[in-house]
Amino acid sequence: MVGYPTHKDTLFAIRGLIAGGADIIELGFPFSDPLADGPVIQHASTIALEKGTKMAQFLSLVRQIRKESQIPLVLMTYTNILYHKGYDKFFQLAKEAGLDGIITPDMTVEESKEYLKAAKKHQLDTIFLVSPNTTKPRLQEIIKQTTGFLYLVAVFGTTGVQTKIQSYTISALKNTKKIAKGRVPVGIGFGISTPGDIKSYIKSGADAAIVGSALIKLIEKTPSAKIQGTVAKFTRQLKASTK
């Protein structure tokens, strides 16, 4: 979450992710009503907003990262942020700063025509979410529209650190991979926090594992001076479990 606990700490965390071997970094931009997020990310979003995090700061951070690394960067935020600026203008600014893709959990494929048009114009990936109970016809339509990868939500509910992998999640993952037919990679997220979680999902066919809340909890309890090294160590442990 950009701006949490501070803008400087966000940069330390990103450098730690890069050093630890992350393949893609998802940068959250705070929103006042983050409906897809659980208490950990909601809290981080609230703090970031209270500290005055603005889109100009977010884009400045992206430009700074681009001076250090070409790692893929994906923005995760909510549709109102983009709509308020105007899709075309927002995507232009995002591309110029160095972003590679966008995740908007509240953007439905049925309402995405202008969103997709603007993203395609500026060559940004539009990453859609699906859940374990997404119907086959709708899943097929979303697979046609998503680019970069497809984001499979592992659990019913919001983001957060879970304690057990559900059998319905494994079934949904295998079914989604079958329907996707290799057209787009399938990443799985929500509730993933340990190397064991990742190993199980990769074994079941996931192309990527997405870790958010566990990382924020780690940052929360780590002194600023140690964030980069601590995040790098945690990321290396997660990355090792994918092999």
C-alpha positions, 0 to 999 in steps of 0.5 A, a space after each residue: 500500500 503506497 504511503 503506508 506506513 510512510 512514503 519512504 517505507 513504501 520504497 524500502 519495501 519495494 526495494 526489498 521485494 525486488 531484492 528478494 526475487 518478486 516477479 511482479 509488484 502490485 502497488 495499492 493506491 488507497 481508497 476510502 471504501 476498499 470493498 475487496 480488502 480485509 482489515 489489514 489492507 483497509 487499515 493500511 489504506 486508511 493510514 495512507 489516506 490520513 497521511 495525505 497520499 495523492 496520485 501525484 505521489 504514487 506516480 512519482 514513486 513509480 517513476 523513481 522505481 523505474 530508475 532502479 528496476 524494470 520489474 513489472 508494476 501493477 496498480 491495484 485500486 478502485 474504479 472511482 479513482 480512474 473514472 474521476 480522472 477520466 480513463 484515457 487521461 489516467 491511463 496516459 499518466 500511468 503509462 508515462 510513469 511506467 506502470 504495466 497494468 491495472 487491477 480494479 476489483 470493482 470493475 465488472 466485465 459488463 461495464 468495462 468497454 470504455 475502460 478496456 478501450 483506454 487501456 488498450 490505447 495506452 498498452 496497459 494490461 487490465 487484470 480482472 478478478 474471478 471467484 470460485 463461484 464465477 459461472 462458466 459462461 462469465 468466466 469464459 467472457 472474463 478470460 477473453 477480456 483480461 490481459 497480463 494474467 487472470 486473478 483468481 480470488 482464493 476465498 469467499 470474502 475479502 483479503 486477509 491472512 487465512 489459516 487453511 487452504 479450502 478444497 473448493 479453492 483447489 477445485 476452482 483453480 483446476 477448473 479455471 486453468 482448464 477453461 483458460 486453456 493456456 490463453 492467459 496465466 492464472 494468478 491466485 490471491 487472497 489469504 496466501 501467507 506462507 511458503 506452504 500455501 504457495 507450494 500447494 497452489 503451484 502444485 495445483 496449477 497456479 502460474 502465480 501466487 499473490 501475497 498482500 496482507 501478510 506482507 503488510 503485517 510484516 512491514 507494520 511490525 518492522 522498524 523502518 531501517 530494517 524493512 528492506 532487508 526483512 521484506 527481501 528475506 520474506 520474499 526469498 522464502 516465498 519465491 523458493 517455494 515456487 520451484 
